[in-house]
Amino acid sequence: MQKRIITLALASVFALPGLAFAQAKEVRIAHISDRTGGMEPYATATNVGLMMGLEYATGGKMEVAGRKITVLAKDSMLKPDLGKSLLQAAYADDKVDLAVGPTSSAVALAMLPVAKENKKLLIIDAAAADNLTGTKGNRYVFRVGRNSNHDGYANAIVQGRAGNFIATLAPDYAYGREGIASFREALKGTPAQLVHEEYAPPGTTDFTAQAQRMFNALKDKPGRKLIWYLWAGAGNPLKIMDLDPKRYGIEVVTGGNILPVIATYKPLVGSEGATHYYFQCPKNAANDWLVSEHQKRYKSPPDFFTVTGMMTGIAIVEMLKKTKGATDTETMVKTLEGMHFEGPKGRNYFDKTNHQLMQPMYHFRIKLDPAITGGVGQDCVREIPIEEMKFPITPLPN
């Protein structure tokens, strides 16, 4: 089994009695993320954010309730079977108290039964498919990152205007299917009309066929014509701009993404959408620290998934403060259910019925910004509060 392990804050161990003592004094966390493959930037950002969140929440000590925090980082390589086996090994062999990750929704889906079978805590950071904390979830799984409902309902608030006719494009796997399902459901409460859906295999480089079908579905509509897409990983849906949708009066719009992808959004300048995070949007002490420290350390602003990692680290520390360092699974689960905490997106809370972190989103407008690497940035129009996104909460199965 191929895996990379990075161990931080290790206690020195020289004999078996010392090993037992060291483990008692540690909180052991496995971070399983897809560091190899098309989602590597997302995985790297969540790992950086996780460590910064643990640092911020512990005041730089990397310990809570007298216990050092140890993080074991493992690479699931976008392979569901590998993610599953890494999580099993982390629980059984590495004796971790809890696990975090992964990046891909497909990998996460394979990992969920492992948490249930072992009765051990898994906190999802980046994977966004709604069913991970819904129909496929279980009581041992929580998610800090936003889910597809956050994306779908927030973007429907922005795009669901009278006279808008919309076609969608998404990757053909759990993240894409769930994302479009949420967007579709959210649009039902608006005067806009969804007229066509397209899905493409992950990693697609030629979107000609999908684009032509979307053009045909939209070109004769009487109002504003939009293609709204969401994408993750390899492949560039903006290739559809090469096929000149403007000749039919069709605009292309999208939701949030990582900074290197936003740098390619020059063709979308002036368009609007909703995002999980953009470093200039939240106004609070935690985000100020994150932006300042990330700029110092990495010479760039924090990214879309950096904040997810940081929020995960803060949530773990706040949970352990409440448990006074206790890491038995039942205590941690009961503590997390309904728990509120402050982070770089302000005040958030875990829904008791499905273990999803409820959090605000941000309405943005794409702009040229020479101060940003790549020259393209986002104007923050407004925060979309939790209460405005009236998406359904699917309880966990029994």
N, C-alpha and C positions, 0 to 999 in steps of 0.2 A: 504494500500500500504506500503510495507516494504521499508524503505530507511534509509541510514545513511547520516547525514549531519555534515560536519565539517566546521565551519565558522571562517575565519581568518580576522584579522584587522577590527573587528566590531566597528562601532561608537556607543557611548552610546546614548540611546534614552529613554526619560522619558515622552514625551507627543506627541500628534499628530503633532504639528508644528515642533517639533524636529525630528520626523520621516521623514517628507518631506525634511528637511534640510540635515539629514544624508544620505538619498538616493541620493540627488543631489551631495553630496560630495563623493559618492562611485562609483566605477565601479564594478558592480556585475557580477560574472562569475559562471556559473554552470559547474562543471566537472563531467560528467556522464561516469562511467567506470565499467567494469565487475569485481568487487572486490570479488565476490563469484563464484566459479567454476574453471574450468581448466585453465582459462586465468588470474587468480588472480595475478601471478607474473608480467605479462605484465601490468595489470591495476595499481598495486602498483608502478611500476617503472615509468609509465607515470605521476602519481600524484606527486611523488617525483620530477621528472624532471620539471614538470610544475611550482611547487613552487620555485625550484632553478632557473629556467629561469626568472620568474618574479622578483626574488631577484637580479639576476645578472644584468638584464636590467634596473632596477631602482636604482642600486647602494646600495641595501639593504634597501631602504626606503619603499618599497611596496606601492608606490604611483606614479602617473604620472599626469602631468598638474594640480597639486593641488588636485587630487582625490585619495582617498585610494582605494586599490584593495581588494575586498572581494571574496573569493572562497568558493562555496558551493559544497561539494563532495557528490555524490549520487551513489548508487550501483545498476546497472541494472541487475546483477546476470545472465548474458548470456541469458536473456529473452527478445526477441524483443518487445513484448507487454508492458513489464515493462519499457524498455528504452523509448518507445514512450510516455507512460503516464508520466514518470519522466520529459521528455523534455517539454511536454505540461504544466505541473505544474510549472516548472522552469520559463517558459516565462510568464504564466498567474498569478501565485500566488506569486512566489518569485521575480518577476519583474526583472529578470536578463537582463543585456544589451546584453550578448552573452553567448553561451554555447560551451563547448569543450567535445570531445569524439565521440564515445565510443571505446571499445577495439575490439569487435567482428564485422566483416563485416555484419553478419546477423542482429545484433542489429542496426547497422548504417543504413542499408537499410530501416528498419522500422521507423527510426527517420527522414529521409530526408523530407518526406511530411509535417511533423510538422513544420520544419523550413520554408518551403515554405508557408504553410497556415497562419502562424503567421507573415511572413515577418520579421523574426529575424535571426541573424547570428548564424551559427553553424560551428565551426572549428573542423574537424576530426583530431584526433591525431594518434591513432594506427591502426584503421581498414584499410586494405590494398587493398580490391577488387577494381579493376580498374574502374568499372562502377559507383562507388560512386561519382567520379568527372568526369564522362563521361555520358553514356546514361541514368543513373538513377539520376544524379545530378541536381542541380538547382542553380540559381544565388545567393542564400543565403548560400551556402555551399562551404567551402574551406577545403583543406587538407594539413597539414604540414608533416605528415608521408609519407614515400615512398609508392608507390603503386605497384601493381602486375607487371606493365610494367617495373619499375625500377628493380625489382627482376628478371623477366624473361629475359630482354635484357642484363643486366649485367652478369647473369650466362651463357647466350648463348655466350657472348664474351669469357668467360673462357672455356666453354665445347665444343664450336662449331668448333672443329679442324678436319682436314681431317682424315678419317679413324675411327672416333668415331661413334658408334651405341648406341643409347640411349633409354632406357625405363624410364617412369616417374611414380611416386607415389605421391598422394596428398589427402587431406581430401575432402570428397564429399559434399562441400557447396561452397558458393560464393568465398571465399578466395582461395580454392584449384582449383576450375574450372577456375577462372580468371587467377591464377598464371600459370597454365599449358598452357592455351590459349596464354598468352604472351610469354612464353618460346618457344612454338611451332612456333609462328609467327616469333620470332627472329631467330630461327634456320634455317628458310628458306633462310636467307641471308648468310649462312655458308656452308662449305662442309660436316658437320656432318649430320647424318640421325636419325630422331626420328621414332622408329619402333613400340612403344606400349605405351599406357597410362592406368594407373590403378588408381581407386579412392576407398577410404575406408571410412566408416562412422566415424565422429569425435568420439574420445575415443576408437577406435579399439585397442584391445590388442593382437589379434592373426592375423598376416599378412600372414599366410601360403598360403592361396588361392591366394592372390595377388602376392606373391613372386613367386609361381610356374608358374603363367601365364607370369610373366616378364622373368623368367629364360628360359621358352620355346621360347619366342620371340627373345631372345638374343643369346642363347647358340651356334647356328650354324653360327653366323655372322663372317666374316673373319677378322675384325679389332678389335679395342679396344672396349670393351663392358662395358657400364656404366648404372647403375640405379641412376637417379637423383631424389631426393625427396625433397618436402617442406612440412612442418607440423607446426601446431600451436595447443596448448592446450594439453589435455590428450591423452595418447597413445604414443607408442614408436616405430616408423618405423624401428629403428635399430635392432629390433627383427629379421628382415630378415637375419641379419648376422649369426644368430643361424642355419640357413638352409644352410650354407656353399656355398654362391654364387661363391667363388673362385674355386670350383671344375669345374666350367664352364668357368673360366677365367673372371668372371664378377666382376667389381669394384662397390662400392657404394659411391656416392658423394652427397653433399648437399649444400645449401646456408647458410646464416647467421642465428643466433639464439641467445637466451639469454645465459648468462654465465653458469647457472646450467645445461643447455642442452649441451653446448659445453664441459662441464666436462665429459660427457658420450661419447665423440667422439674418445676415444682412438682407437677403431677399424678403424677409418678413418684417422689416422696419415699419413701425406704425401699427402692426397687428397687436391684438390683445389676447390674453389668456389668464389662467390661474396656475399658481405654482405652490409647491410645498414650502419652498424657502428660496429667498435671494438675500444675500448678505446685507444689503442696504435696507431691507424692509422692517424687521423687528427692531423696536426701540426699547431696550432694557439692559440691565447690567450684565447679564449672562452673555447676551449676544455681543455687547461691546467688548467683553473680555475675549470671546472667541475670535472676533474679527481682528482685534489688535494682536493677540498672541499668534494666530495663524499667519498673519502678515509678517511678523517678526521671524518666525521659525521657517516658513516655507515660501516667503516672498510672493505670496498670492492670497487673495481672500479665501475664506472657507467656502466650501462648495455644497451643493444640493444634498449629498449624502454625509458630508462631514457633520452637519447639524444633527442628522439622525443618529450618528454614532455618539455625539456628545450627549444628546438627550437620553440615550440608552445608559451611558455611564452614570449620569446624574440620577436616573431612576433607580439603578442598582444600589448606589450609595444611600439614597434617601430611604429605600426599602430596608437596608441593613441597619441604618440608624434607628428605624422604628422597631426592628426585631432585636436590637441591642447586640447585633452580630450573629444571631442565631441563623443557621442556614439549613435547617431541616425543611424539606420541600413544603409540607403542609403549612408551616408558619409563613414561608415566603409567599406562597400562593394567596393565603388569606390576607396578607398585608398588602399585596399588589392590587387586589380586587377593590376598585373604587378609589385607589390612592391618587391624590393630587400632588403635583410638585411644580416648582418654577424652573424654567429652562430658557434657552435662547429664543424660543417661540412664545414665551410668556407662560401663563398658567395652563396646564394640561391635566387630564385625568384618565385613568383606565376605566372603561365601561365594565360594570360588574358582570353583565350577562354574556359578553363575548370576548372580553380581555383586550379589546382594541383601545389604543391611546387616542383619545379625542383631542383635537388640536386645531388651531386656526389655519387658514390658507391665505394666499396673497394674490390679489388682482394686479396684473402687470401690463405694461405696454413696451414693446421692443423699441429700442432707440439706438442710435449711433452714440458711442461714448469713447472718445480717444483716450480717456484715463484708464480704461479697462483693457487688459491684454486681449487682442483680437478685434478691439474697436467696437464691439457690440455689447450692450447691456440692457437692463430693464428698469423702466420707471415703475415705482411702486405706487399704484393707483390708490389702493386701500387694503386694509386687512379684512378678510372674510371671516367673521366669527363662527365659532362652533355651532351656535344656535341657528344660524342662517342656512346651514347645510342640513336640510331635513331628510337625511338618508335613513333608510330602515336599519335597525339593528337585528341581525340574525343571531338568536341565542345559540350557544354551544350545544352540540348534541349530547344526550345523556350518556 
